[in-house]
Amino acid sequence: MFRRVSLVFVVYIIIGLVVAWEKHYITVNLLKGLLSALLAILLWWLPLLGVNLHIH
């Protein structure tokens, strides 16, 4: 059922993340936006109650 993730694939992804960070494709603002969106998705009922989930 579950396929094991190979070490080569994990290293490939880590190198890709480092290169993207170094070339400024991934920024702190992007990470904050993704975290805010993830929190809003997982805790969807809080924004309905007026809670601000934006990470500043």
C-alpha positions, 0 to 999 in steps of 0.5 A: 500500500504505502511506498517507501520514499527513497533517500535519493528522493529526499536528498533531491527535494532538500537540495531543491529547497536550498537552491530555491531559497538561495535564488529567492524563490522561497522567501520568509513572506511566502512561508508566512503566507503558506503558514497562514493559509494552512492554519486557516484551512485546518482551523477553519472555524476560527476565522468564522468566529472573527479570529485573525490567523495571519502570521505577521 
